[in-house]
Amino acid sequence: MIQKSFFFIFFALFLSISAAWSQGQRHPAVFQAYNDGKLGLSVALREGSPELMVPYWYTNRFVVAPTFFLQLVQEELDFTLGVATRHYTHIGKPALYFGFRVGSMVLLPFGDEESDNDLKTDLFAGATFGSEYFFTDKMSLGIELRGDFIQSDNRSTRFDNPGGITLMFAPVLLATIYF
């Protein structure tokens, strides 16, 4: 009788531990325990232009994401380099965050007919608010609202405000794969 009870208790304990372990692997509330040190690759779509981001979970609630954008248009190379942060206020399947971004947008004309082949650099700094929905701990989709202050170069016509400051708001869709 004692052997049957011991076997039953051992079996029930084994099932409980394995069920809890498997739930812990998939349950969204446990994502925060595995975020530290993860690296990802994101595509951010804003007004149809894809931007590449490389989010790195520095801690369980703080992400640093370098951003890159590259486009070749009519003998001009347009690229953006920047860095964004995310400070998560809630971690779960829908994770909520706010963040900050800084960087520069560079326009490099290289055509022979171009009378002004000088480099034009617009600087930006702003804030983001967003939500990221984790389908698994390796994949997420998100949306964020960006608000940027942009200081235009004196020769830049990118924002029709040469040498001025522009305030721009834009919604952004994000798709991320974490490694």
C-alpha positions in Angstrom: 0.0 0.0 0.0 2.8 2.4 0.8 4.5 1.6 -2.5 1.4 2.4 -4.4 0.9 5.7 -2.5 4.6 6.6 -3.0 4.3 5.8 -6.8 1.1 7.8 -7.1 2.5 10.8 -5.3 5.8 10.6 -7.3 3.8 10.3 -10.6 1.5 13.2 -9.6 4.5 15.4 -8.6 6.2 14.5 -11.9 3.2 15.5 -13.9 2.8 18.8 -12.0 6.4 19.7 -12.5 6.4 18.9 -16.2 3.2 20.7 -16.7 4.5 23.8 -14.9 7.8 23.6 -16.8 6.0 23.4 -20.2 3.7 26.3 -19.2 6.7 28.3 -18.1 8.3 27.8 -21.5 5.3 29.1 -23.4 3.5 31.4 -20.9 3.9 35.1 -21.8 4.4 36.2 -18.2 7.6 34.3 -18.2 9.1 36.0 -21.3 10.7 38.5 -19.0 12.9 35.8 -17.4 14.4 34.9 -20.8 14.8 38.4 -22.4 18.1 39.4 -20.9 20.9 39.2 -23.5 18.6 38.4 -26.5 19.3 39.8 -29.9 16.8 40.3 -32.6 16.2 41.6 -36.1 13.3 43.9 -36.8 11.8 45.4 -39.9 10.0 48.7 -39.2 7.6 50.0 -41.9 6.8 53.7 -41.9 5.1 55.2 -45.0 6.1 52.1 -47.0 9.8 52.6 -46.3 11.5 49.6 -44.5 13.9 50.4 -41.8 16.1 47.7 -40.2 16.5 47.6 -36.4 18.7 45.3 -34.3 17.1 45.2 -30.8 19.3 44.0 -28.0 17.7 43.2 -24.6 20.2 44.8 -22.3 18.1 43.9 -19.2 14.7 42.3 -18.8 13.0 45.7 -19.3 15.4 47.7 -21.4 16.2 47.4 -25.1 18.8 49.2 -27.2 18.2 49.1 -30.9 20.5 50.5 -33.6 18.5 51.5 -36.7 19.5 51.5 -40.3 17.8 52.7 -43.5 19.3 52.7 -47.0 17.7 53.9 -50.3 19.1 54.7 -53.7 16.9 57.3 -55.6 17.9 59.1 -58.8 21.6 59.3 -58.3 21.3 60.0 -54.5 22.1 57.8 -51.7 19.7 58.3 -48.7 20.6 56.6 -45.5 19.7 56.8 -41.8 21.7 55.8 -38.8 20.4 56.0 -35.3 19.8 54.3 -32.0 16.5 53.8 -30.2 15.7 52.6 -26.7 12.7 50.8 -25.3 11.7 50.9 -21.7 9.1 48.2 -21.1 6.4 49.1 -18.5 4.6 45.8 -18.9 6.0 42.5 -20.2 3.6 39.8 -21.4 2.1 38.7 -24.6 1.2 42.4 -25.3 4.3 44.3 -24.0 4.0 48.0 -23.6 6.9 50.4 -23.8 8.1 53.9 -24.3 11.5 55.0 -25.7 13.8 57.6 -27.1 15.5 57.8 -30.5 18.4 59.9 -31.9 20.2 59.8 -35.2 20.9 61.4 -38.5 19.5 61.2 -42.0 22.1 61.6 -44.7 21.6 62.4 -48.3 24.6 61.9 -50.5 24.2 63.1 -54.2 26.7 61.5 -56.5 25.6 62.3 -60.0 27.8 64.3 -62.5 25.0 66.7 -63.5 24.2 67.6 -59.9 25.4 71.2 -59.2 25.3 70.7 -55.5 27.0 67.4 -54.6 27.5 68.3 -51.0 26.4 65.9 -48.2 23.2 67.0 -46.5 22.5 65.8 -43.0 19.3 66.1 -41.0 19.4 65.3 -37.3 16.5 63.8 -35.4 15.6 63.2 -31.7 12.3 62.0 -30.4 10.1 59.7 -28.3 8.3 56.5 -29.1 5.3 54.8 -27.5 4.4 51.3 -28.5 3.1 47.8 -28.0 4.7 44.5 -29.0 2.7 41.3 -29.2 4.7 38.2 -28.7 3.4 35.2 -30.6 6.3 33.1 -29.2 9.4 34.1 -27.3 11.1 34.3 -30.7 8.7 36.3 -32.8 6.6 39.5 -32.3 4.6 42.1 -34.1 4.2 45.6 -32.9 3.1 49.1 -33.5 4.6 52.3 -32.2 4.0 56.0 -32.5 7.1 58.1 -33.1 7.3 61.8 -32.5 10.6 63.4 -33.7 12.1 66.8 -33.7 14.1 67.1 -36.9 16.9 69.7 -37.4 17.3 70.1 -41.2 20.5 70.9 -42.9 20.7 74.4 -44.4 20.8 72.9 -47.9 18.3 70.1 -47.3 14.9 70.1 -48.9 13.8 66.7 -47.4 11.2 68.3 -45.1 10.7 71.6 -47.1 12.3 73.5 -44.2 16.0 74.1 -44.9 17.8 75.0 -41.7 14.6 74.8 -39.7 13.1 72.5 -37.1 10.3 70.2 -38.0 8.0 68.2 -35.7 6.9 64.9 -37.2 4.6 62.2 -35.9 4.4 58.8 -37.6 2.9 55.4 -36.9 5.3 52.4 -37.4 4.6 48.7 -37.8 7.3 46.3 -36.5 8.0 42.6 -37.2 10.8 41.1 -35.0 12.5 37.8 -34.8 14.6 37.1 -31.7 17.6 34.8 -31.6 
